[in-house]
Amino acid sequence: MRWSTLALIIACAALMIGSAFAQGTDVPGDSNGDKIVSADEVAAAEKLAQEGKISADELQEIKHIHEKYPIAVSYTHLTLPTTYSV
C-alpha cells in the first residue's frame, strides 16, 4: 500500500470522527436544540443579562450568532449550461 493511500484513509477517518464530534456542539443561546438562535431566544438572553445570570460577552456572542447564522449558501455558479438539440 502506498503512503499516499494510507494518508488518504487517515484523512477520511479524521473527517468522519470530526463530523461526529461536531454533531454534539452546543450553540450559545439556543434553548430548544435546533442549533438556531431565534429572536425569542435573544430576548430571553437579554433578560438573563439584565438579571446578571450571563455576562455581556455571552450576550454579545448570542446576538452575533442570531445575526450571522445559519448561513445560506447558493451554488448558482455551478449550474450546468443548457444545451439545445436540433
C-alpha positions in Angstrom: 0.0 0.0 0.0 1.4 3.4 -0.9 1.9 6.1 1.7 -0.5 8.4 -0.2 -3.3 5.9 0.0 -2.7 5.4 3.7 -2.6 9.2 4.2 -6.0 9.5 2.3 -7.5 6.8 4.5 -6.3 8.5 7.7 -7.6 11.9 6.4 -11.1 10.4 5.7 -11.2 8.7 9.1 -10.3 12.0 10.8 -13.0 13.8 8.9 -15.6 11.2 9.9 -14.6 11.4 13.5 -14.5 15.2 13.5 -18.0 15.4 12.0 -19.3 13.0 14.6 -18.0 15.2 17.4 -19.4 18.3 15.7 -22.9 16.9 16.0 -22.8 17.4 19.7 -21.9 21.1 19.5 -23.9 23.4 21.8 -25.0 26.7 20.4 -24.9 29.5 23.0 -28.4 30.9 23.5 -30.2 28.1 21.8 -32.8 26.7 24.2 -34.8 24.4 22.0 -31.9 22.4 20.4 -32.5 23.4 16.8 -29.0 25.0 16.5 -30.6 28.3 15.5 -30.9 31.3 17.9 -34.3 32.8 17.3 -35.5 36.3 18.2 -37.3 34.9 21.2 -34.1 33.2 22.5 -32.2 36.5 22.0 -34.9 38.3 24.1 -34.6 35.6 26.8 -30.8 36.1 26.8 -31.2 39.8 27.2 -33.4 39.2 30.2 -30.8 36.9 31.7 -28.2 39.5 31.1 -30.3 42.1 32.9 -30.7 39.7 35.8 -26.9 39.2 35.8 -27.1 35.5 35.0 -25.0 35.8 31.9 -22.2 38.2 31.0 -22.3 41.0 28.5 -19.7 39.0 26.4 -22.0 35.9 26.3 -25.0 38.1 25.3 -22.9 39.7 22.5 -21.9 36.2 21.3 -25.6 35.1 21.3 -26.6 38.2 19.3 -23.8 37.6 16.8 -24.9 34.0 16.3 -28.5 35.2 15.8 -27.5 37.8 13.2 -24.9 35.8 11.2 -26.1 32.1 11.3 -27.3 29.9 9.7 -25.6 30.9 6.5 -27.4 30.2 3.3 -25.1 29.1 0.5 -26.1 29.3 -3.1 -24.2 27.4 -5.7 -25.5 29.3 -8.8 -22.1 29.4 -10.4 -22.1 25.6 -10.5 -25.1 25.1 -12.7 -24.6 23.2 -15.9 -25.1 25.1 -19.2 -28.3 24.4 -21.1 -27.8 22.6 -24.4 -30.3 22.5 -27.2 -30.5 19.7 -29.7 -31.7 20.2 -33.2 
